[in-house]
Amino acid sequence: MQYDQGAIQPFRDELTRIGFREMRSVRDVDETIANKKGTNLIVINSVCGCAAGKARPGIAMALKQAPVRPDELTTVFAGGDLEATARVREHLGTIPPSSPSMALYKDGELVHFIPRYQIENRDASQIAKHLIEVFGEFCGAPAAESPGAGS
């Protein structure tokens, strides 16, 4: 189902305002995922209430509060970017389609996925807390080895 682009623009803007780059075509997705360096949070955005009241606010909170964040923030809109969303889902392999959802890639590999059912059962602050933990695990610089380690 394709949504009216004007009607969904405010929902797109919620993410682009905080630094997300939209992937509107298959080419955008392929070029982004082919960039295998660093971390990339891909958000499959949607019009549903859990995206509006939980996912997008939780993402915004996490990005403001997190001591480390992904190198890249990208998004597709389910129901708005049909081909791009389908391509992201192809890259997710056997994970069933889910929107809203969030996928964290590190060096080209999927390292964490948050499906809709884990969004709709949490509030925005719980989602933010979870994302901050995930960012800390996968997006932080490797800890420097302390003197004498391994001896």
N, CA, C and O of each residue as an XYZ file, in Angstrom:
604
protein
N       0.840     -1.170      0.000
C       0.000      0.000      0.000
C       0.897      1.248      0.000
O       1.805      1.370      0.822
N       0.636      2.143     -0.903
C       1.398      3.390     -1.025
C       0.595      4.515     -0.347
O      -0.557      4.768     -0.698
N       1.222      5.175      0.620
C       0.582      6.292      1.304
C       0.797      7.578      0.522
O       1.749      7.696     -0.249
N      -0.090      8.536      0.725
C       0.059      9.860      0.136
C       1.332     10.497      0.698
O       1.493     10.614      1.913
N       2.232     10.905     -0.195
C       3.533     11.433      0.231
C       3.392     12.671      1.122
O       4.157     12.840      2.071
N       2.432     13.521      0.826
C       2.223     14.709      1.656
C       1.777     14.366      3.061
O       2.158     15.028      4.026
N       0.968     13.327      3.169
C       0.454     12.929      4.477
C       1.549     12.344      5.367
O       1.509     12.509      6.587
N       2.518     11.666      4.771
C       3.556     11.031      5.594
C       4.795     11.910      5.779
O       5.693     11.554      6.541
N       4.850     13.045      5.096
C       6.043     13.894      5.196
C       6.382     14.296      6.636
O       7.557     14.274      7.002
N       5.403     14.661      7.459
C       5.759     15.013      8.852
C       6.427     13.863      9.606
O       7.279     14.097     10.464
N       6.049     12.630      9.294
C       6.645     11.470      9.959
C       8.077     11.240      9.471
O       8.943     10.816     10.236
N       8.309     11.521      8.201
C       9.666     11.459      7.659
C      10.529     12.528      8.327
O      11.664     12.275      8.732
N       9.956     13.729      8.430
C      10.686     14.874      8.977
C      11.149     14.645     10.412
O      12.192     15.160     10.815
N      10.388     13.881     11.182
C      10.784     13.618     12.569
C      12.163     12.968     12.635
O      12.926     13.219     13.568
N      12.479     12.142     11.655
C      13.792     11.494     11.650
C      14.846     12.326     10.923
O      15.983     12.409     11.387
N      14.501     12.936      9.811
C      15.511     13.717      9.080
C      15.951     14.931      9.892
O      17.098     15.365      9.786
N      15.059     15.476     10.692
C      15.399     16.617     11.558
C      16.481     16.275     12.578
O      17.233     17.149     13.013
N      16.556     15.003     12.956
C      17.546     14.602     13.967
C      18.749     13.894     13.343
O      19.523     13.240     14.041
N      18.898     14.029     12.026
C      20.119     13.559     11.389
C      20.022     12.333     10.509
O      21.040     11.870      9.993
N      18.837     11.794     10.320
C      18.695     10.635      9.452
C      18.698     11.046      7.993
O      18.171     12.094      7.622
N      19.308     10.193      7.169
C      19.293     10.368      5.719
C      18.314      9.351      5.151
O      18.378      8.163      5.467
N      17.416      9.829      4.316
C      16.441      8.933      3.713
C      17.058      8.145      2.563
O      17.842      8.670      1.772
N      16.688      6.895      2.498
C      17.030      6.047      1.363
C      15.725      5.840      0.611
O      14.862      5.078      1.048
N      15.587      6.512     -0.509
C      14.311      6.525     -1.223
C      14.270      5.544     -2.391
O      13.207      5.317     -2.968
N      15.412      4.961     -2.747
C      15.457      4.048     -3.893
C      16.276      2.809     -3.552
O      17.003      2.778     -2.559
N      16.144      1.795     -4.395
C      16.938      0.578     -4.250
C      18.420      0.934     -4.333
O      19.237      0.397     -3.585
N      18.756      1.830     -5.235
C      20.156      2.240     -5.387
C      20.690      2.871     -4.096
O      21.813      2.588     -3.679
N      19.869      3.736     -3.465
C      20.281      4.344     -2.194
C      20.594      3.269     -1.152
O      21.598      3.352     -0.444
N      19.724      2.261     -1.067
C      19.903      1.188     -0.080
C      21.165      0.398     -0.392
O      21.987      0.153      0.491
N      21.314      0.003     -1.648
C      22.476     -0.806     -2.024
C      23.783     -0.065     -1.790
O      24.747     -0.649     -1.295
N      23.825      1.207     -2.139
C      25.045      1.995     -1.930
C      25.339      2.158     -0.444
O      26.498      2.114     -0.030
N      24.311      2.342      0.346
C      24.495      2.516      1.791
C      24.991      1.230      2.434
O      25.946      1.250      3.211
N      24.356      0.128      2.119
C      24.728     -1.137      2.751
C      26.074     -1.631      2.217
O      26.793     -2.340      2.921
N      26.415     -1.269      0.995
C      27.716     -1.652      0.434
C      28.859     -0.951      1.164
O      29.987     -1.444      1.177
N      28.564      0.212      1.777
C      29.563      0.923      2.573
C      29.748      0.125      3.855
O      28.958      0.260      4.790
N      30.774     -0.695      3.905
C      30.918     -1.654      4.993
C      31.722     -1.151      6.186
O      32.011     -1.929      7.096
N      32.082      0.095      6.205
C      32.873      0.632      7.324
C      31.946      1.270      8.353
O      31.018      1.998      8.000
N      32.203      0.994      9.611
C      31.483      1.665     10.689
C      30.110      1.088     10.957
O      29.782     -0.023     10.541
N      29.311      1.881     11.670
C      27.983      1.447     12.085
C      26.910      2.284     11.406
O      27.111      3.462     11.112
N      25.765      1.652     11.163
C      24.647      2.306     10.511
C      23.357      1.815     11.144
O      23.075      0.617     11.145
N      22.579      2.736     11.682
C      21.249      2.416     12.188
C      20.262      2.684     11.070
O      20.128      3.817     10.609
N      19.572      1.640     10.633
C      18.532      1.774      9.621
C      17.191      1.644     10.322
O      16.922      0.645     10.987
N      16.350      2.662     10.169
C      15.010      2.640     10.741
C      14.010      2.446      9.615
O      13.995      3.207      8.647
N      13.169      1.416      9.746
C      12.030      1.270      8.850
C      10.887      1.997      9.542
O      10.282      1.489     10.486
N      10.612      3.178      9.058
C       9.626      4.096      9.636
C       8.231      3.704      9.145
O       8.094      3.038      8.119
N       7.207      4.117      9.874
C       5.830      3.834      9.445
C       4.857      4.836     10.041
O       5.228      5.692     10.844
N       3.593      4.708      9.625
C       2.553      5.634     10.066
C       1.862      5.199     11.348
O       1.069      5.964     11.898
N       2.131      4.019     11.833
C       1.372      3.481     12.961
C       1.623      4.264     14.254
O       2.586      5.022     14.370
N       0.750      4.059     15.190
C       0.844      4.747     16.470
C       2.089      4.408     17.257
O       2.623      5.264     17.963
N       2.572      3.162     17.152
C       3.778      2.816     17.914
C       5.014      3.469     17.306
O       6.002      3.677     18.011
N       4.983      3.794     16.027
C       6.090      4.557     15.429
C       6.043      5.994     15.927
O       7.070      6.577     16.276
N       4.838      6.555     15.955
C       4.667      7.962     16.347
C       4.882      8.193     17.834
O       5.529      9.165     18.225
N       4.342      7.308     18.666
C       4.382      7.539     20.100
C       5.518      6.873     20.830
O       5.798      7.204     21.982
N       6.183      5.928     20.171
C       7.215      5.158     20.857
C       8.539      5.149     20.100
O       9.560      5.577     20.638
N       8.534      4.667     18.861
C       9.791      4.473     18.125
C      10.512      5.787     17.848
O      11.650      5.965     18.281
N       9.873      6.706     17.139
C      10.573      7.949     16.785
C      10.965      8.763     18.016
O      12.092      9.255     18.072
N      10.082      8.926     19.004
C      10.531      9.644     20.214
C      11.652      8.908     20.950
O      12.565      9.543     21.476
N      11.590      7.585     20.992
C      12.642      6.812     21.653
C      13.983      6.956     20.948
O      15.025      7.066     21.595
N      13.953      6.954     19.632
C      15.175      7.146     18.849
C      15.760      8.524     19.128
O      16.962      8.660     19.351
N      14.911      9.541     19.114
C      15.381     10.910     19.366
C      16.008     11.027     20.757
O      17.063     11.643     20.909
N      15.369     10.440     21.769
C      15.919     10.470     23.132
C      17.276      9.775     23.172
O      18.228     10.290     23.759
N      17.355      8.614     22.551
C      18.612      7.850     22.577
C      19.742      8.645     21.938
O      20.851      8.683     22.471
N      19.476      9.274     20.815
C      20.528     10.019     20.124
C      20.990     11.226     20.934
O      22.158     11.607     20.857
N      20.091     11.833     21.710
C      20.465     12.974     22.561
C      21.274     12.527     23.773
O      22.172     13.240     24.220
N      20.960     11.354     24.304
C      21.531     10.910     25.569
C      22.738      9.978     25.431
O      23.545      9.872     26.355
N      22.865      9.319     24.310
C      23.892      8.282     24.171
C      25.296      8.877     24.122
O      25.535      9.841     23.395
N      26.217      8.314     24.885
C      27.604      8.779     24.812
C      28.281      8.389     23.499
O      29.230      9.046     23.072
N      27.802      7.329     22.861
C      28.266      6.931     21.528
C      27.036      6.679     20.666
O      25.983      6.266     21.153
N      27.201      6.940     19.374
C      26.087      6.752     18.443
C      26.603      6.104     17.168
O      27.808      6.070     16.920
N      25.678      5.590     16.360
C      26.097      5.026     15.079
C      26.762      6.097     14.204
O      26.471      7.288     14.312
N      27.660      5.630     13.341
C      28.330      6.543     12.412
C      27.350      7.124     11.405
O      27.491      8.270     10.977
N      26.358      6.327     11.031
C      25.401      6.744     10.022
C      23.997      6.433     10.500
O      23.764      5.421     11.161
N      23.063      7.310     10.162
C      21.656      7.142     10.499
C      20.878      7.204      9.198
O      20.909      8.219      8.502
N      20.174      6.117      8.861
C      19.433      6.073      7.610
C      18.031      5.534      7.855
O      17.768      4.887      8.869
N      17.133      5.810      6.910
C      15.752      5.395      7.077
C      15.072      5.162      5.739
O      15.413      5.775      4.727
N      14.108      4.264      5.765
C      13.162      4.075      4.667
C      11.776      4.172      5.284
O      11.610      3.984      6.490
N      10.790      4.463      4.458
C       9.431      4.584      4.966
C       8.568      3.493      4.359
O       8.309      3.487      3.155
N       8.121      2.563      5.210
C       7.219      1.502      4.753
C       5.917      2.155      4.297
O       5.325      2.945      5.032
N       5.483      1.834      3.110
C       4.279      2.450      2.573
C       4.557      3.750      1.841
O       3.645      4.346      1.268
N       5.797      4.193      1.852
C       6.176      5.410      1.147
C       7.319      5.175      0.185
O       7.335      5.715     -0.921
N       8.274      4.367      0.608
C       9.431      4.007     -0.222
C       9.357      2.499     -0.447
O      10.141      1.741      0.125
N       8.421      2.071     -1.273
C       8.117      0.644     -1.386
C       9.315     -0.197     -1.818
O       9.636     -1.199     -1.179
N       9.974      0.209     -2.900
C      11.092     -0.579     -3.413
C      12.288     -0.524     -2.461
O      12.947     -1.539     -2.236
N      12.567      0.642     -1.908
C      13.688      0.778     -0.970
C      13.443     -0.051      0.291
O      14.358     -0.700      0.797
N      12.222     -0.027      0.790
C      11.885     -0.821      1.979
C      12.029     -2.313      1.680
O      12.558     -3.064      2.499
N      11.562     -2.736      0.516
C      11.694     -4.144      0.136
C      13.170     -4.542      0.070
O      13.531     -5.649      0.473
N      14.018     -3.654     -0.431
C      15.446     -3.970     -0.539
C      16.081     -4.069      0.850
O      16.884     -4.970      1.093
N      15.734     -3.158      1.766
C      16.256     -3.266      3.134
C      15.848     -4.619      3.709
O      16.656     -5.305      4.335
N      14.602     -4.993      3.495
C      14.121     -6.271      4.036
C      14.858     -7.454      3.420
O      15.078     -8.459      4.096
N      15.242     -7.353      2.148
C      16.060     -8.406      1.536
C      17.387     -8.536      2.278
O      17.864     -9.644      2.524
N      17.973     -7.408      2.630
C      19.252     -7.419      3.347
C      19.114     -7.967      4.769
O      20.108     -8.348      5.386
N      17.897     -8.006      5.284
C      17.670     -8.535      6.629
C      17.558    -10.058      6.638
O      17.409    -10.669      7.696
N      17.629    -10.661      5.464
C      17.618    -12.115      5.387
C      16.307    -12.731      5.809
O      15.256    -12.389      5.268
N      16.356    -13.637      6.772
C      15.168    -14.400      7.166
C      14.303    -13.691      8.206
O      13.292    -14.244      8.640
N      14.675    -12.489      8.610
C      13.874    -11.754      9.585
C      12.572    -11.323      8.912
O      12.607    -10.690      7.856
N      11.420    -11.655      9.507
C      10.141    -11.297      8.886
C       9.956     -9.776      8.798
O      10.472     -9.034      9.633
N       9.209     -9.316      7.769
C       8.938     -7.883      7.639
C       8.288     -7.340      8.906
O       7.436     -7.985      9.515
N       8.710     -6.141      9.285
C       8.237     -5.538     10.517
C       8.416     -4.031     10.415
O       9.507     -3.542     10.122
N       7.337     -3.301     10.658
C       7.496     -1.842     10.695
C       6.552     -1.276     11.746
O       5.382     -1.652     11.824
N       7.082     -0.375     12.540
C       8.449      0.119     12.506
C       9.420     -0.952     13.010
O       9.039     -1.893     13.706
N      10.668     -0.774     12.638
C      11.728     -1.632     13.148
C      13.056     -0.906     12.988
O      13.143      0.120     12.315
N      14.084     -1.454     13.617
C      15.415     -0.839     13.585
C      16.451     -1.926     13.413
O      16.393     -2.972     14.058
N      17.406     -1.662     12.529
C      18.485     -2.615     12.275
C      19.811     -1.886     12.419
O      20.023     -0.834     11.815
N      20.698     -2.452     13.222
C      22.028     -1.866     13.369
C      23.028     -2.757     12.640
O      23.152     -3.951     12.914
N      23.731     -2.135     11.709
C      24.791     -2.813     10.962
C      26.135     -2.313     11.462
O      26.301     -1.133     11.772
N      27.095     -3.234     11.536
C      28.471     -2.864     11.864
C      29.375     -3.518     10.840
O      29.369     -4.738     10.673
N      30.149     -2.697     10.160
C      31.055     -3.180      9.118
C      30.342     -4.112      8.146
O      30.872     -5.151      7.753
N      29.120     -3.717      7.766
C      28.354     -4.450      6.762
C      27.573     -5.646      7.258
O      26.888     -6.303      6.475
N      27.662     -5.945      8.549
C      26.966     -7.105      9.121
C      25.858     -6.639     10.056
O      26.049     -5.718     10.850
N      24.697     -7.284      9.956
C      23.610     -6.999     10.878
C      24.011     -7.502     12.261
O      24.296     -8.688     12.429
N      24.037     -6.604     13.257
C      24.445     -7.012     14.602
C      23.309     -6.922     15.621
O      23.391     -7.513     16.697
N      22.243     -6.177     15.280
C      21.122     -6.069     16.216
C      19.878     -5.655     15.443
O      19.942     -4.823     14.538
N      18.746     -6.247     15.813
C      17.479     -5.919     15.159
C      16.399     -5.761     16.215
O      16.288     -6.572     17.134
N      15.609     -4.711     16.074
C      14.488     -4.472     16.983
C      13.209     -4.496     16.148
O      12.947     -3.555     15.399
N      12.405     -5.565     16.266
C      11.163     -5.663     15.508
C      10.028     -4.894     16.172
O      10.139     -4.452     17.316
N       8.958     -4.749     15.445
C       7.789     -4.014     15.926
C       7.302     -4.520     17.289
O       6.969     -3.714     18.158
N       7.258     -5.826     17.486
C       6.698     -6.326     18.745
C       7.520     -5.884     19.953
O       6.984     -5.805     21.059
N       8.812     -5.593     19.767
C       9.627     -5.083     20.867
C       9.486     -3.569     21.017
O       9.945     -2.995     22.005
N       8.862     -2.935     20.054
C       8.599     -1.496     20.125
C       7.229     -1.260     20.747
O       7.087     -0.434     21.649
N       6.225     -1.981     20.270
C       4.858     -1.724     20.726
C       4.632     -2.093     22.187
O       3.650     -1.659     22.789
N       5.531     -2.890     22.764
C       5.393     -3.286     24.174
C       6.265     -2.461     25.115
O       6.396     -2.797     26.293
N       6.865     -1.384     24.606
C       7.714     -0.511     25.415
C       7.283      0.937     25.210
O       6.632      1.272     24.221
N       7.660      1.791     26.167
C       7.428      3.215     25.947
C       8.707      3.830     25.380
O       9.736      3.160     25.283
N       8.636      5.094     25.011
C       9.762      5.761     24.352
C      11.027      5.733     25.202
O      12.121      5.537     24.672
N      10.894      5.926     26.509
C      12.095      5.937     27.351
C      12.731      4.549     27.441
O      13.954      4.443     27.519
N      11.930      3.487     27.432
C      12.473      2.135     27.431
C      13.193      1.829     26.109
O      14.234      1.173     26.093
N      12.623      2.312     25.015
C      13.264      2.131     23.708
C      14.587      2.888     23.685
O      15.593      2.366     23.207
N      14.590      4.118     24.200
C      15.827      4.912     24.250
C      16.885      4.188     25.068
O      18.039      4.097     24.650
N      16.507      3.681     26.214
C      17.461      2.972     27.073
C      18.043      1.765     26.348
O      19.249      1.528     26.394
N      17.185      1.010     25.683
C      17.647     -0.163     24.940
C      18.622      0.250     23.827
O      19.673     -0.369     23.660
N      18.272      1.294     23.070
C      19.159      1.757     21.994
C      20.500      2.240     22.542
O      21.545      1.963     21.952
N      20.480      2.950     23.648
C      21.735      3.437     24.243
C      22.636      2.256     24.601
O      23.847      2.308     24.386
N      22.042      1.187     25.149
C      22.816     -0.016     25.471
C      23.392     -0.655     24.207
O      24.550     -1.073     24.185
N      22.577     -0.726     23.159
C      23.018     -1.317     21.893
C      24.131     -0.468     21.278
O      25.131     -1.003     20.797
N      23.955      0.855     21.295
C      24.999      1.745     20.759
C      26.298      1.553     21.540
O      27.380      1.501     20.956
N      26.182      1.450     22.858
C      27.370      1.258     23.680
C      28.093     -0.039     23.361
O      29.322     -0.097     23.382
N      27.326     -1.073     23.066
C      27.925     -2.369     22.757
C      28.586     -2.396     21.380
O      29.669     -2.960     21.222
N      27.942     -1.792     20.388
C      28.406     -1.947     19.011
C      29.024     -0.699     18.381
O      29.739     -0.807     17.385
N      28.764      0.470     18.936
C      29.210      1.705     18.280
C      30.394      2.360     18.960
O      30.996      3.275     18.398
N      30.737      1.920     20.143
C      31.846      2.526     20.865
C      33.181      2.092     20.305
O      33.304      1.040     19.678
N      34.158      2.909     20.538
C      35.522      2.560     20.142
C      35.991      1.408     21.017
O      35.602      1.321     22.181
N      36.819      0.526     20.477
C      37.330     -0.569     21.303
C      38.109     -0.017     22.491
O      38.845      0.961     22.368
N      37.936     -0.649     23.619
C      38.639     -0.200     24.824
C      40.136     -0.364     24.621
O      40.601     -1.367     24.078
N      40.868      0.621     25.059
C      42.343      0.550     24.951
C      42.843     -0.511     25.916
O      42.338     -0.641     27.031
N      43.815     -1.250     25.489
C      44.378     -2.287     26.357
C      45.152     -1.622     27.483
O      45.948     -0.709     27.263
N      44.904     -2.094     28.674
C      45.596     -1.499     29.816
C      47.027     -2.022     29.865
O      47.310     -3.120     29.383
N      47.934     -1.229     30.450
C      49.334     -1.683     30.558
C      49.393     -2.997     31.309
O      48.725     -3.183     32.326
N      50.196     -3.894     30.795
C      50.377     -5.178     31.457
C      49.310     -6.199     31.121
O      49.386     -7.339     31.580
N      48.308     -5.815     30.321
C      47.257     -6.767     29.969
C      47.852     -7.911     29.182
O      48.697     -7.712     28.310
N      47.415     -9.081     29.490
C      47.853    -10.259     28.774
C      49.205    -10.795     29.212
O      49.696    -11.757     28.621
N      49.825    -10.203     30.232
C      51.120    -10.722     30.662
C      51.007    -11.562     31.886
O      52.012    -12.076     32.377
